[in-house]
Amino acid sequence: MRLLHRDLACQQAVELVTDYLEGALSRRDRRRFEAHLRGCPNCPAYLEQIRTTIQLAGAIEPDDLTPEARADLIGLYRRWRSE
């Protein structure tokens, strides 16, 4: 694995995206994360994709989903919880 900017690799950055967006990173980790973003050609795009996904998902109401989509999401969630 290639390490970038103070030993923060892309895989590590991806794992920190949610905490970053929620403001849950320590000051040190936030600085490392942002330093990685400045030097990485791919992670800033990934961060924006996650931001957009969160915005769009937050706008969905339960009644917006078809019964099939609701069942699929519930099944996915149950499989995830059982792992």
N, C-alpha and C positions, 0 to 999 in steps of 0.2 A: 504494500500500500504506500503510495507516495504521500508524504506529509507536507503540508503547506502552512505557512505563517504560524510560527510558534507551536509546531507539532499538532495542529488541528487539521485533520484530514476531512475530505468531503463526506465520507461515511459518518464521521462524528458530527459534522455540521448538520447533516440531514437529521440525525437523531435529536439535535438540539432545537430544531426549527419551532416546534410547538412551544417549548419553554421560552424561547426568544420572543415569539409573538404574544405570549401571555405575560411577559415581563417577569418571568420566574427565574431567570439566570442571575447568578451573582455578578457583581460588577466586573470582576476579573474574567469570568466566562463570557459575558456579553462583549467585552473588549476583544477577546480572542475570536469570538464568532464574527464580529464586524470586521476585524482585520482579515479574516479568511475571506469574507465576502468581497472585500476590496481587491483581493488578489486572485480570485477564482473566476474563470470564465463561465461556469455553469451554475453554481449555487445561488447567485442572485436571481436567476430565472426560476429556479425551483422555489425559492422563498416567495416570489410573486405568484406562482401557481398555487401555492398553499394558501396565501392570503386571499386570492380570488375564490378558491374553493370554499374557504370558511365563510366569506361574504355571501356567496351564492347559497350555500347550505343553510346559513342562518336565516335566509329569506323564505325557506320552504316551510310550509305549514303542513301538519299531518293530513289535512283534507286535500292538499295538492297532489298527494300520491295516489296512484291507482291501487286497488286492493292487491294486485299482483306485486307491484313494487314494494308495498308495505310488507307483504309476506316475505319477499326476497330479503329485505333489509333485516327483518326480525330473525330469519333463518341465519343470515350471515353473522349477526350479533351473537346468536346462541352458539354457533360453531366456534366463534372467536373466544367466547367465555369458557367453553369446555376444553379448550387446548391448554 
